[in-house]
Amino acid sequence: MSKQLAEYDLQFFAEDETGAEETTSETGAEETKTNENKSFDDFLEENKDFQSAFDSRVTKAIETAKKNWEKAKNKELEDARTEAQKLAKMSADEKAEHERQKREKELKERENALMARELKQGAKDLLIEKKLPVEFSDLIHYTDAETTKSQIEKLETAFNSAVEAKVNERLKGKTPLGSSSSGMSDLEKQISEIFGN
């Protein structure tokens, strides 16, 4: 399969004994140029197996996207249908109350989204100030300022202790081979045994 992808004249890259590059035949150079200048469509035209595999993958991706789109649209239509049925059964006062509640809900969602954006930006600034990775901002739940701040403090504590543990692990040296707990080296022990001390 890799031979089908690109055929290279390896002698083109070799050097002779004097260090100068060997020249290739004109046909070898032309083949290399044509391989480099092929478009994806040309490649697929020449290799029918790749063309069929590529077509089947594209077809499958399109079908999946279409199914997902249809599901989303059907859900939207069903939601609109149930909403219309609810409204048809309501009186004028109930409809007005329902619309008011709907607007309040949408307004609350917008406020929450805006607050989350502001809290996220503040969290990023705080992370930068504390010299922590900004990517930590994706780990935080933005409900209110106090919760956000406490989560950043917990992340800071966990991050610093993990870094400290890793640094200590790397700095920890192995005990030298000749040492003992009594403070005497093996050589000193041998000397004291010989002289009887």
Long-range contacts (C-beta under 8 A, 24 or more apart in sequence): 4-47, 6-35, 7-31, 7-35, 8-32, 8-35, 115-142, 116-142, 119-144, 119-145, 119-148, 122-148, 123-148, 123-152, 126-152, 127-152, 130-156, 132-156, 132-159, 133-159
